[in-house]
Amino acid sequence: MTVTQVPSLYDPINEYKRFGPDIGIIDGPFEYLTVAGIRLPLAFTTRMTVVCLKGGDLFLHSPIAFDDAIAGRLQSMGKIRHLVSPNQFHYAHIGEWSRAFPDAVTWASPRVRGRARTRGADVQFKMDLGPDAPEEWRGEIDQTAIPGGSFGEIVFFHRASKTLILADTIFNLELNKLNQPWRLAAWLTAMYYPHGQIFFGMRLPILLQKKRARAAIDKILSWEPERIVLSHGRCFETSGSETIRRLFNWNM
């Protein structure tokens, strides 16, 4: 299969982009899928979400590769305090940020400790995430757990901006910005813009755990999100609740 060159996905990268009140995103450089220590020619995007808490602490969801300029920009906004892994795949750069900011709290999602240990990742987690918000951000950020087997994740809701923060639960990839074979895979699984779709690896586990999934989706809908941040693809800047109802209706 021919690999074609395409434009960089979400320029400018490594720059803070305001997404709503007290929340923004930073798109990072491409990274590549690695299997058994071999880097495959399968590039994927990276995106970090930054929430400014009322006390001045910063909540970093799915930190991207550490960069001095990014760190300096964030320090001008507040104290880098929480480094959050939402699932067992979005943790790779937490160690880098933790070494630069040793007072920051590193938060482990379910299963991520084991995965990091197996892969020899240089990261030490201090606290564990669960379905309920901890005291550190309770009242500002809500959370719940979406079951998805190995791909299950903790999802967050920033109250002030009415933004749902996801990692891999939903993909909304732009086909014209993808190399092959990602473009074909996105098309075959319907995970593409403008409608997006639940990540294909989570669909069967969600069906098999319908009761838990329904409870999580009901909780998300009770928050009435207006926008959705995604790690992969274009974010949904409007109609957040409608998007959740549409995508999860067939599962429920």
C-alpha positions as CSV (number, residue, x, y, z in Angstrom):
1,M,0.0,0.0,0.0
2,T,1.4,3.4,-1.0
3,V,2.2,5.8,1.8
4,T,1.4,9.4,0.7
5,Q,2.6,12.6,2.3
6,V,-0.1,14.8,3.8
7,P,-0.1,18.2,5.6
8,S,0.7,18.3,9.3
9,L,-2.7,17.8,11.0
10,Y,-3.2,20.5,13.5
11,D,-0.7,23.3,13.1
12,P,0.5,25.2,14.9
13,I,1.8,22.5,17.2
14,N,3.2,23.1,20.6
15,E,1.1,26.2,21.1
16,Y,-1.7,26.8,23.7
17,K,-5.1,27.3,22.0
18,R,-8.0,28.5,24.1
19,F,-11.0,26.2,23.9
20,G,-13.2,27.8,26.4
21,P,-13.2,29.5,29.8
22,D,-10.1,28.3,31.7
23,I,-9.5,25.4,29.3
24,G,-7.3,25.0,26.2
25,I,-5.5,22.4,24.1
26,I,-2.0,22.0,22.8
27,D,-1.5,19.9,19.7
28,G,1.8,18.0,19.8
29,P,4.0,16.4,17.1
30,F,3.2,13.2,15.4
31,E,4.1,10.0,17.2
32,Y,4.4,6.5,15.8
33,L,3.0,3.1,16.8
34,T,5.6,0.8,18.2
35,V,5.3,-3.0,18.4
36,A,7.9,-5.2,20.1
37,G,10.3,-2.2,20.0
38,I,9.9,-1.7,16.3
39,R,8.5,1.7,15.1
40,L,5.9,1.2,12.5
41,P,5.2,3.8,9.8
42,L,1.9,4.6,11.4
43,A,1.8,8.2,12.6
44,F,-0.9,9.4,14.9
45,T,-1.6,12.8,16.4
46,T,-1.1,13.9,20.0
47,R,-3.1,16.5,22.0
48,M,-3.0,17.7,25.6
49,T,-5.9,19.4,27.4
50,V,-5.0,22.0,30.0
51,V,-7.5,23.1,32.7
52,C,-6.8,26.1,34.9
53,L,-8.3,25.3,38.4
54,K,-9.6,28.1,40.6
55,G,-6.6,28.0,43.0
56,G,-4.1,28.5,40.1
57,D,-3.2,24.8,39.7
58,L,-3.1,23.4,36.2
59,F,-4.6,20.0,35.3
60,L,-2.8,18.4,32.3
61,H,-4.8,15.7,30.6
62,S,-2.8,13.3,28.4
63,P,0.5,15.2,28.4
64,I,2.3,15.5,25.1
65,A,6.1,15.3,24.6
66,F,7.8,17.7,27.0
67,D,8.9,21.0,25.5
68,D,10.6,23.8,27.4
69,A,8.7,26.5,25.6
70,I,5.3,24.8,26.3
71,A,6.3,24.4,29.9
72,G,7.3,28.1,30.2
73,R,4.0,29.2,28.6
74,L,2.0,27.0,31.1
75,Q,4.0,28.3,34.1
76,S,2.9,31.8,33.2
77,M,-0.7,30.6,33.5
78,G,-0.4,28.8,36.8
79,K,1.3,25.9,38.7
80,I,1.7,22.7,36.8
81,R,0.1,20.4,39.5
82,H,-1.8,17.4,38.0
83,L,-0.4,15.1,35.3
84,V,-3.3,12.9,34.3
85,S,-3.3,9.6,32.4
86,P,-6.9,9.0,31.3
87,N,-6.3,5.4,30.1
88,Q,-3.5,2.9,29.9
89,F,-2.2,4.3,26.5
90,H,-2.0,8.0,27.2
91,Y,0.8,8.1,29.8
92,A,4.0,8.0,27.7
93,H,5.2,11.6,28.5
94,I,4.1,11.9,32.1
95,G,7.5,10.9,33.3
96,E,9.2,13.7,31.3
97,W,6.8,16.3,32.9
98,S,7.2,14.8,36.3
99,R,11.0,15.1,36.2
100,A,10.7,18.7,35.2
101,F,8.1,19.4,37.8
102,P,8.8,17.0,40.7
103,D,6.1,18.5,42.9
104,A,3.4,17.7,40.4
105,V,1.0,14.8,41.2
106,T,1.1,12.0,38.7
107,W,-2.4,10.3,38.3
108,A,-2.7,6.7,37.1
109,S,-5.7,5.4,35.3
110,P,-6.7,1.7,35.8
111,R,-4.1,-0.7,34.3
112,V,-1.6,2.0,33.4
113,R,0.8,1.0,36.2
114,G,1.1,-2.5,34.9
115,R,1.5,-1.4,31.3
116,A,4.1,1.2,32.1
117,R,6.1,-1.4,34.1
118,T,5.9,-4.0,31.3
119,R,7.1,-1.4,28.8
120,G,9.9,-0.2,31.0
121,A,8.6,3.4,31.1
122,D,10.4,5.7,33.4
123,V,7.4,7.0,35.3
124,Q,6.3,6.9,38.9
125,F,2.6,7.4,39.6
126,K,1.6,8.9,42.9
127,M,-2.2,8.7,42.9
128,D,-4.8,6.5,41.3
129,L,-7.9,7.6,39.4
130,G,-11.4,6.1,39.8
131,P,-14.9,6.9,38.6
132,D,-15.3,9.7,41.1
133,A,-13.5,13.0,41.2
134,P,-10.9,13.4,43.9
135,E,-10.8,16.3,46.3
136,E,-8.1,18.0,44.3
137,W,-10.6,19.1,41.6
138,R,-14.0,18.1,42.9
139,G,-16.5,20.8,42.1
140,E,-14.6,22.0,39.1
141,I,-14.0,18.8,37.1
142,D,-16.4,15.8,37.2
143,Q,-15.4,12.4,36.0
144,T,-16.7,8.9,35.3
145,A,-15.4,5.6,33.9
146,I,-16.4,4.3,30.5
147,P,-15.9,0.5,30.2
148,G,-14.1,-0.5,27.1
149,G,-12.0,-3.6,28.0
150,S,-8.3,-2.7,27.5
151,F,-9.4,0.6,26.1
152,G,-11.7,1.7,28.9
153,E,-10.9,5.2,30.2
154,I,-11.7,7.9,32.8
155,V,-13.5,10.8,31.1
156,F,-13.7,14.3,32.5
157,F,-16.1,17.2,32.4
158,H,-15.0,20.8,33.0
159,R,-17.9,22.6,34.5
160,A,-17.0,26.2,33.8
161,S,-16.6,25.6,30.1
162,K,-19.1,22.7,29.9
163,T,-16.4,20.7,28.1
164,L,-16.2,16.9,28.0
165,I,-12.6,15.8,27.8
166,L,-12.0,12.4,26.1
167,A,-8.9,10.5,25.0
168,D,-9.8,7.5,22.9
169,T,-13.5,7.0,23.4
170,I,-14.4,8.9,20.2
171,F,-12.4,9.5,17.1
172,N,-13.2,12.2,14.5
173,L,-10.4,11.9,12.0
174,E,-10.2,14.1,8.9
175,L,-9.7,11.7,6.0
176,N,-7.9,14.3,3.8
177,K,-5.3,14.8,6.5
178,L,-4.4,11.1,6.9
179,N,-1.8,8.9,5.4
180,Q,-2.6,5.4,4.3
181,P,-3.4,2.9,5.9
182,W,-4.9,5.2,8.6
183,R,-7.2,6.8,6.0
184,L,-8.7,3.5,4.9
185,A,-9.0,2.2,8.5
186,A,-10.8,5.4,9.6
187,W,-13.2,5.1,6.6
188,L,-13.9,1.4,7.2
189,T,-14.7,2.0,10.9
190,A,-16.6,5.3,10.3
191,M,-14.3,7.1,12.7
192,Y,-14.1,10.2,10.6
193,Y,-15.2,13.8,10.4
194,P,-17.7,15.3,10.5
195,H,-19.7,12.7,12.5
196,G,-17.0,10.7,14.3
197,Q,-17.5,7.4,15.9
198,I,-16.8,5.4,19.0
199,F,-13.3,3.9,18.8
200,F,-13.7,0.5,17.2
201,G,-11.8,-1.3,20.0
202,M,-14.3,-0.2,22.6
203,R,-17.5,-1.1,20.8
204,L,-17.8,-4.8,21.7
205,P,-16.7,-4.3,25.4
206,I,-19.3,-1.5,25.7
207,L,-22.0,-3.9,24.4
208,L,-20.8,-6.6,26.8
209,Q,-20.9,-4.2,29.7
210,K,-24.1,-2.4,28.7
211,K,-25.3,-1.7,32.3
212,R,-22.1,0.0,33.3
213,A,-21.8,1.8,30.0
214,R,-25.4,3.1,30.2
215,A,-24.7,4.4,33.7
216,A,-21.6,6.3,32.5
217,I,-23.4,7.7,29.5
218,D,-26.3,8.8,31.6
219,K,-23.9,10.6,33.9
220,I,-22.2,12.3,31.0
221,L,-25.6,13.5,29.6
222,S,-26.5,14.8,33.0
223,W,-23.6,17.2,32.7
224,E,-25.1,18.6,29.5
225,P,-21.7,19.1,27.7
226,E,-21.6,21.7,25.0
227,R,-18.3,20.8,23.5
228,I,-16.0,17.8,23.4
229,V,-12.2,17.7,23.3
230,L,-10.8,14.6,21.6
231,S,-7.2,13.3,21.5
232,H,-7.6,12.1,17.9
233,G,-9.3,14.2,15.2
234,R,-11.3,17.4,15.1
235,C,-12.9,18.4,18.4
236,F,-16.6,19.0,18.6
237,E,-17.0,22.7,19.4
238,T,-20.8,22.6,19.6
239,S,-23.7,20.1,20.2
240,G,-21.8,18.0,22.7
241,S,-24.8,16.3,24.3
242,E,-26.4,15.6,20.9
243,T,-23.1,14.0,19.7
244,I,-23.0,11.7,22.7
245,R,-26.7,10.7,22.3
246,R,-26.2,10.0,18.6
247,L,-23.0,7.9,18.9
248,F,-24.0,5.8,21.9
249,N,-27.7,5.3,21.0
250,W,-27.0,2.0,19.1
251,N,-25.1,0.6,22.0
252,M,-27.7,1.3,24.6
